[in-house]
Amino acid sequence: MHLATYFSKGGPLGDGLPAYIERIDETETIRIIRLRGAVGRDIGDDVAKLVEAMQQQGEVFEHCLLLDFANATEVDFATVAFLVEALRRRTSNKSWVGVLNAPPALIAELDMAKLTGLIRVFTNEDVAKADAKKAEAGT
């Protein structure tokens, strides 16, 4: 199964998740992907498949996407590439891509890539959820 299916409208949420995804939580306004273990190299391997699948699916990114790194042990620039691709594929100006519990290495990678203004960084899940509700409402 391609990683893109986890970001598509009505995509599967729970069966056959890659090893680096602990679980996926979803509300009306936000999809939270809870990551675990070594995320960077694994996501990096899936980016090409993700891009291809997204192009075939058309609209795949309707709501805000929050990646929770609380249980991630390793990230690298491949993780940043994945975040950029997810950001590029959003379907509306109301949706955003964000990170929660980002490790210092990921923050440094985002800074080096000059993405800190484009990819939202949250330290609190409730704040992220409230922000997603505001984005959905257009405020």
ROSE-263164 format. One record per residue: residue in one letter; chain; x, y, z of N, C-alpha, C in turn. Coordinates in pm, whole numbers, m for minus. Layout:
<sites>
(site 'a'; 'A'; (X; Y; Z); (X; Y; Z); (X; Y; Z))
...
</sites>
This chain:
<sites>
(site 'm'; 'A'; (85; m117; 0); (0; 0; 0); (90; 124; 0))
(site 'h'; 'A'; (56; 221; m83); (134; 343; m90); (103; 434; 28))
(site 'l'; 'A'; (203; 508; 72); (184; 602; 183); (76; 704; 150))
(site 'a'; 'A'; (61; 740; 23); (m38; 840; m18); (m179; 801; 24))
(site 't'; 'A'; (m209; 673; 33); (m344; 633; 68); (m382; 677; 208))
(site 'y'; 'A'; (m284; 704; 291); (m314; 750; 427); (m351; 897; 431))
(site 'f'; 'A'; (m329; 968; 322); (m360; 1111; 317); (m479; 1139; 228))
(site 's'; 'A'; (m534; 1039; 164); (m642; 1062; 70); (m776; 1061; 141))
(site 'k'; 'A'; (m869; 1130; 83); (m1003; 1136; 140); (m1061; 996; 145))
(site 'g'; 'A'; (m1101; 955; 261); (m1159; 823; 276); (m1058; 709; 270))
(site 'g'; 'A'; (m930; 740; 281); (m827; 638; 276); (m832; 549; 399))
(site 'p'; 'A'; (m769; 434; 392); (m771; 342; 506); (m697; 400; 625))
(site 'l'; 'A'; (m751; 377; 741); (m691; 432; 862); (m669; 323; 965))
(site 'g'; 'A'; (m571; 240; 946); (m542; 145; 1051); (m489; 12; 1004))
(site 'd'; 'A'; (m532; m36; 893); (m488; m167; 847); (m359; m155; 767))
(site 'g'; 'A'; (m263; m240; 798); (m140; m244; 719); (m56; m119; 724))
(site 'l'; 'A'; (m52; m52; 837); (27; 69; 847); (175; 36; 838))
(site 'p'; 'A'; (254; 125; 773); (399; 105; 772); (452; 105; 915))
(site 'a'; 'A'; (567; 46; 936); (625; 33; 1071); (645; 168; 1139))
(site 'y'; 'A'; (668; 273; 1063); (695; 404; 1122); (569; 483; 1154))
(site 'i'; 'A'; (451; 427; 1128); (326; 492; 1167); (264; 411; 1280))
(site 'e'; 'A'; (254; 474; 1396); (194; 409; 1513); (44; 399; 1498))
(site 'r'; 'A'; (m19; 512; 1463); (m162; 515; 1438); (m198; 648; 1372))
(site 'i'; 'A'; (m321; 654; 1323); (m370; 775; 1259); (m501; 812; 1325))
(site 'd'; 'A'; (m509; 937; 1369); (m631; 990; 1429); (m686; 1096; 1335))
(site 'e'; 'A'; (m817; 1101; 1324); (m877; 1195; 1231); (m1003; 1257; 1290))
(site 't'; 'A'; (m1017; 1388; 1266); (m1139; 1459; 1300); (m1192; 1522; 1171))
(site 'e'; 'A'; (m1292; 1605; 1183); (m1347; 1672; 1065); (m1248; 1770; 1003))
(site 't'; 'A'; (m1152; 1817; 1079); (m1064; 1923; 1029); (m917; 1888; 1024))
(site 'i'; 'A'; (m878; 1775; 1084); (m735; 1746; 1092); (m711; 1594; 1091))
(site 'r'; 'A'; (m603; 1555; 1027); (m556; 1416; 1031); (m422; 1419; 1104))
(site 'i'; 'A'; (m412; 1341; 1211); (m289; 1336; 1290); (m226; 1199; 1269))
(site 'i'; 'A'; (m105; 1200; 1218); (m32; 1077; 1197); (72; 1067; 1307))
(site 'r'; 'A'; (60; 965; 1389); (149; 942; 1502); (265; 853; 1454))
(site 'l'; 'A'; (383; 911; 1451); (500; 840; 1400); (577; 773; 1512))
(site 'r'; 'A'; (656; 671; 1475); (738; 602; 1574); (865; 549; 1506))
(site 'g'; 'A'; (967; 532; 1587); (1091; 473; 1538); (1167; 562; 1441))
(site 'a'; 'A'; (1244; 498; 1355); (1327; 568; 1257); (1241; 611; 1140))
(site 'v'; 'A'; (1204; 737; 1139); (1110; 789; 1040); (1181; 832; 912))
(site 'g'; 'A'; (1291; 898; 923); (1356; 960; 808); (1382; 867; 693))
(site 'r'; 'A'; (1459; 765; 715); (1498; 679; 602); (1378; 603; 549))
(site 'd'; 'A'; (1283; 566; 635); (1166; 492; 587); (1074; 580; 502))
(site 'i'; 'A'; (1048; 701; 549); (964; 792; 470); (1037; 827; 341))
(site 'g'; 'A'; (1168; 846; 350); (1245; 879; 231); (1229; 775; 122))
(site 'd'; 'A'; (1223; 649; 159); (1203; 542; 62); (1066; 548; m3))
(site 'd'; 'A'; (967; 604; 68); (830; 608; 17); (796; 736; m59))
(site 'v'; 'A'; (880; 838; m57); (846; 966; m119); (816; 951; m268))
(site 'a'; 'A'; (898; 879; m341); (875; 863; m486); (741; 795; m512))
(site 'k'; 'A'; (710; 692; m435); (582; 624; m449); (467; 718; m414))
(site 'l'; 'A'; (487; 798; m311); (387; 895; m268); (355; 993; m378))
(site 'v'; 'A'; (457; 1050; m439); (437; 1148; m545); (359; 1086; m660))
(site 'e'; 'A'; (399; 967; m702); (331; 899; m812); (185; 871; m779))
(site 'a'; 'A'; (160; 819; m660); (23; 788; m621); (m61; 914; m609))
(site 'm'; 'A'; (m4; 1022; m556); (m78; 1147; m543); (m117; 1201; m680))
(site 'q'; 'A'; (m26; 1192; m774); (m56; 1240; m909); (m169; 1160; m971))
(site 'q'; 'A'; (m173; 1032; m946); (m278; 947; m1000); (m412; 972; m932))
(site 'q'; 'A'; (m409; 1006; m804); (m533; 1024; m729); (m594; 1162; m743))
(site 'g'; 'A'; (m518; 1259; m788); (m572; 1395; m796); (m582; 1455; m658))
(site 'e'; 'A'; (m703; 1484; m612); (m722; 1544; m481); (m695; 1442; m372))
(site 'v'; 'A'; (m598; 1469; m289); (m569; 1376; m181); (m551; 1446; m48))
(site 'f'; 'A'; (m554; 1576; m47); (m514; 1646; 74); (m614; 1755; 106))
(site 'e'; 'A'; (m722; 1716; 172); (m832; 1807; 194); (m824; 1882; 327))
(site 'h'; 'A'; (m779; 1815; 432); (m776; 1877; 564); (m632; 1901; 608))
(site 'c'; 'A'; (m619; 1965; 721); (m486; 1989; 779); (m422; 1855; 817))
(site 'l'; 'A'; (m291; 1850; 804); (m216; 1730; 836); (m114; 1763; 944))
(site 'l'; 'A'; (m117; 1687; 1052); (m23; 1706; 1163); (52; 1575; 1183))
(site 'l'; 'A'; (184; 1582; 1178); (268; 1466; 1202); (326; 1477; 1342))
(site 'd'; 'A'; (294; 1379; 1425); (338; 1378; 1565); (464; 1293; 1577))
(site 'f'; 'A'; (574; 1356; 1616); (704; 1291; 1626); (738; 1247; 1769))
(site 'a'; 'A'; (638; 1242; 1858); (665; 1211; 1998); (740; 1079; 2016))
(site 'n'; 'A'; (709; 979; 1936); (773; 848; 1950); (872; 817; 1837))
(site 'a'; 'A'; (907; 920; 1761); (1006; 901; 1654); (1146; 905; 1715))
(site 't'; 'A'; (1232; 819; 1667); (1368; 814; 1722); (1472; 870; 1626))
(site 'e'; 'A'; (1436; 883; 1499); (1534; 929; 1401); (1462; 1001; 1287))
(site 'v'; 'A'; (1511; 1117; 1249); (1461; 1189; 1133); (1581; 1237; 1053))
(site 'd'; 'A'; (1558; 1266; 926); (1665; 1320; 844); (1603; 1407; 736))
(site 'f'; 'A'; (1683; 1446; 637); (1632; 1538; 536); (1524; 1473; 450))
(site 'a'; 'A'; (1520; 1343; 443); (1413; 1275; 369); (1278; 1307; 434))
(site 't'; 'A'; (1276; 1323; 564); (1153; 1360; 634); (1108; 1498; 590))
(site 'v'; 'A'; (1202; 1589; 575); (1170; 1725; 529); (1116; 1719; 386))
(site 'a'; 'A'; (1177; 1638; 301); (1129; 1623; 163); (985; 1574; 162))
(site 'f'; 'A'; (954; 1481; 249); (818; 1430; 260); (722; 1542; 302))
(site 'l'; 'A'; (761; 1622; 400); (676; 1731; 447); (650; 1832; 335))
(site 'v'; 'A'; (753; 1862; 257); (738; 1955; 145); (640; 1899; 43))
(site 'e'; 'A'; (652; 1771; 12); (561; 1708; m84); (417; 1710; m31))
(site 'a'; 'A'; (399; 1683; 96); (265; 1688; 155); (209; 1830; 147))
(site 'l'; 'A'; (292; 1928; 174); (250; 2068; 166); (213; 2105; 23))
(site 'r'; 'A'; (292; 2061; m71); (269; 2092; m211); (138; 2032; m263))
(site 'r'; 'A'; (97; 1924; m203); (m21; 1852; m251); (m150; 1887; m179))
(site 'r'; 'A'; (m150; 1987; m93); (m276; 2020; m28); (m376; 2068; m132))
(site 't'; 'A'; (m504; 2044; m106); (m605; 2074; m205); (m672; 2208; m184))
(site 's'; 'A'; (m649; 2270; m71); (m713; 2400; m48); (m618; 2490; 28))
(site 'n'; 'A'; (m645; 2618; 18); (m565; 2714; 93); (m594; 2707; 242))
(site 'k'; 'A'; (m703; 2640; 278); (m739; 2629; 419); (m656; 2524; 492))
(site 's'; 'A'; (m604; 2428; 420); (m531; 2321; 487); (m384; 2356; 502))
(site 'w'; 'A'; (m321; 2297; 602); (m179; 2320; 627); (m113; 2189; 668))
(site 'v'; 'A'; (19; 2191; 669); (98; 2077; 716); (172; 2125; 839))
(site 'g'; 'A'; (168; 2045; 944); (236; 2083; 1067); (304; 1964; 1132))
(site 'v'; 'A'; (391; 1996; 1226); (460; 1893; 1304); (435; 1921; 1452))
(site 'l'; 'A'; (427; 1813; 1526); (406; 1818; 1671); (517; 1738; 1736))
(site 'n'; 'A'; (567; 1788; 1848); (675; 1719; 1920); (797; 1696; 1830))
(site 'a'; 'A'; (828; 1795; 1750); (939; 1782; 1655); (1072; 1775; 1730))
(site 'p'; 'A'; (1155; 1678; 1696); (1288; 1671; 1758); (1375; 1787; 1709))
(site 'p'; 'A'; (1474; 1826; 1788); (1561; 1937; 1749); (1624; 1919; 1610))
(site 'a'; 'A'; (1656; 1795; 1574); (1717; 1770; 1442); (1620; 1808; 1330))
(site 'l'; 'A'; (1491; 1782; 1348); (1394; 1817; 1245); (1377; 1969; 1237))
(site 'i'; 'A'; (1373; 2034; 1351); (1363; 2181; 1351); (1483; 2241; 1279))
(site 'a'; 'A'; (1602; 2187; 1304); (1723; 2236; 1237); (1713; 2214; 1086))
(site 'e'; 'A'; (1664; 2098; 1044); (1648; 2070; 900); (1548; 2167; 837))
(site 'l'; 'A'; (1438; 2194; 906); (1339; 2290; 855); (1399; 2430; 843))
(site 'd'; 'A'; (1478; 2468; 943); (1546; 2599; 939); (1642; 2607; 821))
(site 'm'; 'A'; (1723; 2503; 802); (1820; 2503; 692); (1751; 2511; 556))
(site 'a'; 'A'; (1635; 2446; 545); (1562; 2446; 420); (1473; 2569; 405))
(site 'k'; 'A'; (1476; 2657; 505); (1395; 2779; 507); (1245; 2749; 494))
(site 'l'; 'A'; (1201; 2650; 570); (1061; 2606; 565); (983; 2638; 692))
(site 't'; 'A'; (1046; 2702; 788); (978; 2724; 916); (852; 2809; 901))
(site 'g'; 'A'; (843; 2892; 801); (723; 2971; 781); (614; 2897; 705))
(site 'l'; 'A'; (651; 2789; 637); (554; 2715; 556); (498; 2593; 627))
(site 'i'; 'A'; (580; 2527; 704); (536; 2409; 778); (522; 2451; 924))
(site 'r'; 'A'; (402; 2437; 976); (375; 2484; 1111); (434; 2389; 1215))
(site 'v'; 'A'; (488; 2448; 1319); (548; 2370; 1427); (466; 2394; 1553))
(site 'f'; 'A'; (415; 2287; 1611); (332; 2295; 1731); (398; 2219; 1845))
(site 't'; 'A'; (382; 2271; 1965); (428; 2201; 2084); (310; 2146; 2164))
(site 'n'; 'A'; (188; 2179; 2120); (68; 2140; 2193); (m38; 2094; 2092))
(site 'e'; 'A'; (m89; 1974; 2111); (m188; 1919; 2018); (m318; 1997; 2018))
(site 'd'; 'A'; (m362; 2043; 2134); (m486; 2120; 2142); (m477; 2249; 2061))
(site 'v'; 'A'; (m362; 2313; 2063); (m342; 2435; 1984); (m350; 2402; 1835))
(site 'a'; 'A'; (m290; 2291; 1794); (m294; 2249; 1654); (m439; 2222; 1611))
(site 'k'; 'A'; (m514; 2153; 1694); (m653; 2123; 1661); (m736; 2250; 1650))
(site 'a'; 'A'; (m715; 2344; 1741); (m787; 2471; 1734); (m749; 2549; 1608))
(site 'd'; 'A'; (m623; 2545; 1572); (m578; 2612; 1452); (m641; 2550; 1327))
(site 'a'; 'A'; (m654; 2418; 1326); (m717; 2350; 1213); (m864; 2389; 1201))
(site 'k'; 'A'; (m932; 2401; 1314); (m1073; 2444; 1311); (m1085; 2586; 1256))
(site 'k'; 'A'; (m994; 2674; 1297); (m994; 2811; 1244); (m968; 2812; 1094))
(site 'a'; 'A'; (m874; 2730; 1050); (m842; 2723; 907); (m962; 2674; 828))
(site 'e'; 'A'; (m1030; 2574; 878); (m1147; 2519; 810); (m1258; 2624; 800))
(site 'a'; 'A'; (m1272; 2705; 906); (m1375; 2808; 908); (m1335; 2930; 825))
(site 'g'; 'A'; (m1208; 2936; 786); (m1162; 3049; 706); (m1131; 3173; 786))
(site 't'; 'A'; (m1105; 3154; 915); (m1073; 3271; 999); (m927; 3275; 1034))
</sites>
